[in-house]
């Protein structure tokens, strides 16, 4: 099973694309290292305060996928530099 999540976010403290990339790089590295997920910025590349991040988890257990993504979203909530504005979950069986 594959759980794919799109997270729309807003970075308040970003005043340039360079600052945005720095924030996203730190966040994505932390998520990859802690939870072994696939993650990438999908849209809003040239907007310096908005981002759309895609994350994916593969497992043979649906509950395990949910747990990993929930932990990732909790980490994003506590990260402080990004506010989650919208979340979409998609399952592929």
C-alpha positions as CSV (number, residue, x, y, z in Angstrom):
1,X,0.0,0.0,0.0
2,X,1.1,3.5,-0.7
3,X,-0.1,6.6,1.1
4,X,0.6,9.9,-0.7
5,X,-0.1,13.2,1.1
6,X,0.0,16.7,-0.4
7,X,0.6,19.5,2.2
8,X,-0.1,23.1,1.3
9,X,1.9,25.4,3.5
10,X,2.7,29.0,4.2
11,X,6.1,30.2,5.4
12,X,5.6,33.5,7.2
13,X,9.3,34.4,7.9
14,X,10.4,33.9,4.3
15,X,11.3,37.1,2.5
16,X,13.1,35.5,-0.5
17,X,13.2,32.3,-2.5
18,X,16.6,31.6,-0.8
19,X,15.1,31.8,2.7
20,X,12.2,29.6,1.5
21,X,14.6,26.9,0.1
22,X,16.6,27.0,3.4
23,X,13.4,26.4,5.5
24,X,12.2,23.6,3.2
25,X,15.6,21.9,3.0
26,X,15.8,21.7,6.8
27,X,12.3,20.5,7.2
28,X,12.5,17.9,4.4
29,X,15.9,16.6,5.7
30,X,14.5,16.2,9.2
31,X,11.4,14.3,7.9
32,X,13.5,12.0,5.6
33,X,16.0,11.2,8.4
34,X,13.4,10.6,11.1
35,X,10.7,8.8,9.2
36,X,12.4,7.4,6.0
37,X,9.8,8.9,3.7
38,X,9.9,10.2,0.1
39,X,9.3,14.0,0.0
40,X,9.5,16.8,-2.5
41,X,8.3,20.3,-3.2
42,X,5.6,19.9,-5.9
43,X,4.4,23.5,-6.7
44,X,4.7,27.2,-5.9
45,X,8.5,27.1,-6.8
46,X,8.6,30.8,-7.6
47,X,6.4,32.0,-4.7
48,X,8.6,32.8,-1.7
49,X,6.0,32.2,1.0
50,X,3.9,29.3,-0.3
51,X,4.7,25.7,-0.9
52,X,3.1,22.4,-1.8
53,X,5.0,19.4,-0.4
54,X,4.3,15.8,-1.4
55,X,5.1,12.9,0.9
56,X,4.8,9.2,0.3
57,X,5.1,6.1,2.5
58,X,5.0,2.5,1.3
59,X,4.1,-0.4,3.6
60,X,2.2,-3.7,3.6
61,X,0.2,-2.3,6.6
62,X,-2.3,0.5,6.1
63,X,-2.1,1.5,9.8
64,X,1.7,1.8,9.7
65,X,1.4,4.2,6.8
66,X,-1.1,6.3,8.7
67,X,1.1,6.4,11.8
68,X,4.2,7.5,9.8
69,X,2.3,10.3,8.0
70,X,0.6,11.4,11.2
71,X,4.1,11.7,12.9
72,X,5.4,13.7,9.9
73,X,2.4,16.1,10.1
74,X,3.0,16.5,13.9
75,X,6.6,17.3,13.2
76,X,5.6,19.9,10.6
77,X,3.1,21.4,13.1
78,X,5.9,21.8,15.7
79,X,8.5,23.0,13.2
80,X,7.3,26.6,13.7
81,X,8.5,28.1,10.4
82,X,5.7,26.7,8.3
83,X,2.0,26.7,8.7
84,X,0.0,23.9,7.2
85,X,-3.0,25.3,5.3
86,X,-4.4,22.2,3.6
87,X,-3.8,18.5,3.6
88,X,-4.9,15.9,1.0
89,X,-4.4,12.1,1.5
90,X,-4.5,9.6,-1.4
91,X,-4.3,5.8,-1.1
92,X,-3.0,3.4,-3.8
93,X,-3.6,-0.2,-3.0
